[in-house]
Amino acid sequence: MLKIKNINTYYGQVHALKNVSLHLLEGEIVTLIGANGAGKTTLLNSLSGIVPSKSGEIIFAGVPISSLAPSRIVKLGISQVPEGRQVFKPLSVEDNLELGAYLHYRTAAGRAEVKKTGDMVYALFPILWERRKQLAGTLSGGEQQMLSIGRALMAKPKLLLLDEPSMGLAPMITQEIFKVIESLSQEKKTTVLLVEQNARAALKMANRGYVLETGKMILEGAAAELLENNDVQRAYLGKDKKEIWER
């Protein structure tokens, strides 16, 4: 579904991504792990056209998208859930969701489809139905994260980019959101590229994973293999800390 080949992305003079390559198969959950500042968010932003890559190829469903505007990329079927949720706080839950579907409002058939997609989102996150008239800024952090995911789903994406969905959330809420991510892949056949600070939980849920370090892709493999990799355990899964506490 997605093929990235040797992309280079810059913030001004800072070389943030250095010849990064990866691929995603349809229906997969692939996780991207790495330390803060490794370039994980930059990679998602390059995919969605927010911070375009300067060189290399990004091909989605056979279409080159490196030079396309973000709105065209959304129309092709890629939606991003940004880090920190970034909901429209002065607007209601309902209005936030409808904004996610803005591309589909041009025809009567599209508007009918929006209603169906909205019902699907409310089924995934029943609390949003209860809060649908409430201002987004008054929701809890977990509810705002659900709303941010729901807003992205309103565009009916084939590929969902998730940036730190568990950040700042209680473990029970995180588990609920992870269950929804799994169901999107298994039941809706949505492909997911996941950036997640909880590397262990992300790898347990994912099919495959990539490790990004200072803008370079240094490791890739099946999620189960990365979970057992000693270097990954030491750097990202807290193995040494766990052994210290056990002693």
C-alpha positions in Angstrom: 0.0 0.0 0.0 2.8 2.4 0.9 6.4 2.5 -0.2 8.9 5.1 1.0 12.3 5.1 -0.7 15.3 7.2 0.5 13.4 10.3 1.6 15.3 13.3 3.0 13.4 15.9 5.0 14.7 19.2 6.4 13.6 21.7 9.0 15.5 24.7 7.7 19.2 23.6 7.7 18.5 20.6 10.0 18.6 17.3 8.2 15.7 15.5 10.1 15.3 12.4 7.9 18.2 10.8 6.2 17.5 8.4 3.3 14.6 6.8 5.2 12.9 3.8 3.5 10.0 1.7 4.7 6.9 -0.1 3.4 3.4 -1.0 4.6 1.2 -3.8 3.4 -2.6 -3.4 3.3 -4.3 -4.1 6.7 -1.0 -4.1 8.6 -0.3 -2.3 11.9 3.3 -1.1 11.7 4.9 0.7 14.6 7.8 3.2 14.5 9.9 3.4 17.6 12.7 5.6 18.6 13.9 8.2 21.2 12.5 11.8 21.3 13.9 13.8 18.4 14.6 10.6 16.3 12.4 11.9 13.5 9.2 9.9 14.0 6.8 12.8 13.9 8.7 14.3 10.9 8.2 11.0 9.0 4.4 11.2 9.6 4.4 14.9 8.6 6.3 14.1 5.4 3.8 11.4 4.6 0.8 13.7 5.1 2.5 16.6 3.2 2.8 18.9 6.2 6.6 18.9 6.0 7.3 17.7 2.4 10.5 15.7 1.8 13.2 17.3 -0.3 14.2 14.1 -2.1 13.2 10.5 -2.4 9.9 8.8 -3.3 6.7 8.3 -1.4 4.2 6.1 -3.3 0.7 5.4 -1.9 -1.5 2.8 -3.7 0.6 3.3 -6.8 0.4 7.1 -6.8 3.5 9.3 -6.1 2.5 11.7 -3.4 5.8 13.5 -2.4 4.8 16.7 -4.1 1.1 16.7 -3.3 -0.7 19.2 -1.0 -2.0 17.8 2.3 -5.7 18.0 1.1 -4.9 15.9 -2.0 -3.2 13.3 0.2 -6.2 13.2 2.5 -8.4 12.7 -0.5 -6.3 9.8 -1.7 -6.9 8.1 1.7 -4.3 9.1 4.3 -5.4 10.7 7.6 -3.1 11.8 10.4 -3.9 11.9 14.1 -1.5 14.5 15.4 0.6 14.4 18.6 -1.2 16.2 21.4 -4.7 15.6 19.9 -5.2 19.2 18.6 -9.0 19.1 18.6 -10.9 22.3 17.7 -11.7 23.2 21.3 -14.3 26.0 20.8 -16.4 23.6 18.6 -18.6 20.8 19.7 -17.7 17.1 19.4 -20.2 16.8 16.5 -18.7 19.8 14.6 -15.2 18.4 15.1 -16.2 15.1 13.5 -18.0 16.8 10.6 -14.9 18.9 9.9 -13.0 15.6 9.5 -15.3 14.7 6.6 -15.1 18.1 4.8 -14.1 16.4 1.5 -17.3 14.4 1.4 -19.8 17.2 1.8 -20.0 18.3 -1.8 -22.7 15.8 -2.9 -25.9 14.5 -1.4 -24.5 11.0 -1.6 -21.3 12.1 0.1 -23.3 13.7 3.0 -25.3 10.5 3.4 -22.0 8.6 3.6 -20.8 11.1 6.3 -23.8 10.1 8.4 -22.9 6.4 8.1 -19.2 7.1 9.0 -20.3 9.2 11.9 -22.4 6.3 13.2 -19.4 4.0 12.9 -17.2 6.5 14.9 -19.9 6.7 17.6 -20.1 2.9 17.8 -16.3 2.8 18.3 -16.4 5.5 20.9 -19.8 5.6 22.6 -18.7 8.3 25.0 -18.5 10.7 22.0 -22.2 10.1 21.2 -23.0 11.1 24.8 -20.8 14.2 24.5 -21.7 15.1 20.9 -23.1 18.5 21.8 -20.3 19.3 24.3 -17.4 21.7 23.5 -14.3 19.7 22.6 -12.2 21.8 25.0 -14.2 20.6 28.0 -13.5 16.9 27.3 -11.0 14.8 29.3 -7.7 14.0 27.7 -8.8 10.5 26.8 -12.0 11.8 25.3 -10.1 14.3 23.2 -7.8 11.6 21.9 -10.9 9.5 20.9 -12.3 12.6 19.2 -9.0 13.2 17.4 -9.0 9.6 16.1 -12.7 9.8 15.2 -12.2 13.0 13.3 -9.4 11.3 11.2 -11.7 8.3 10.6 -14.4 10.6 9.2 -12.3 11.1 6.1 -12.6 7.3 5.5 -8.8 6.7 5.3 -7.2 3.6 3.9 -4.0 4.5 5.9 -4.2 6.0 9.4 -1.2 7.8 10.8 -1.2 7.8 14.6 1.3 10.0 16.5 1.6 9.1 20.2 -2.0 8.2 20.9 -1.3 7.2 24.5 0.5 10.4 25.5 -0.7 11.6 28.9 -3.5 9.1 29.2 -4.3 6.7 32.1 -3.5 3.1 31.4 -7.2 2.0 31.2 -7.9 4.7 28.6 -4.8 3.7 26.7 -5.9 0.0 26.6 -9.3 1.1 25.3 -7.8 3.1 22.5 -5.4 0.3 21.6 -8.3 -2.1 21.3 -10.0 0.3 18.9 -6.7 0.5 16.8 -6.6 -3.3 16.6 -10.2 -3.5 15.6 -9.7 -0.9 12.8 -7.0 -3.2 11.4 -8.8 -6.5 11.9 -12.4 -5.6 11.1 -12.2 -2.4 9.0 -9.0 -3.4 7.2 -7.5 0.0 7.9 -3.7 0.1 7.6 -2.1 1.8 10.5 1.4 3.4 11.0 1.8 4.0 14.7 4.3 6.2 16.5 4.0 5.3 20.2 6.1 6.1 23.3 4.9 2.8 24.9 7.1 0.7 22.6 6.3 -2.6 24.3 2.6 -2.2 24.0 3.0 -1.0 20.4 5.1 -3.9 19.4 2.7 -6.4 21.0 -0.1 -5.0 18.9 1.8 -4.5 15.6 2.7 -6.9 12.8 6.1 -5.3 12.1 8.2 -2.5 13.4 11.0 0.0 12.4 13.5 1.6 14.7 14.5 5.2 13.9 17.6 6.8 15.4 18.7 10.4 14.7 16.8 10.5 11.4 18.1 7.1 10.1 16.3 3.8 9.9 18.6 1.4 11.8 16.5 -1.7 12.3 13.3 -3.3 11.0 11.6 -6.7 11.4 8.6 -8.6 12.7 7.2 -7.1 15.9 7.8 -10.3 17.9 11.5 -10.3 16.8 12.0 -6.7 17.8 10.5 -7.5 21.2 13.2 -10.1 21.7 16.1 -8.0 20.3 18.5 -7.2 23.1 19.4 -3.7 21.7 15.7 -2.8 21.4 15.0 -4.1 24.9 17.9 -2.0 26.4 17.1 1.2 24.5 13.3 1.3 24.3 11.8 -1.4 26.5 13.5 -0.7 29.8 15.1 -4.1 30.2 18.0 -2.9 32.3 15.7 -0.9 34.6 13.5 -3.9 35.1 16.5 -6.1 36.1 17.7 -3.5 38.6 14.3 -3.4 40.2 14.0 -7.2 40.3 17.4 -7.4 42.1 
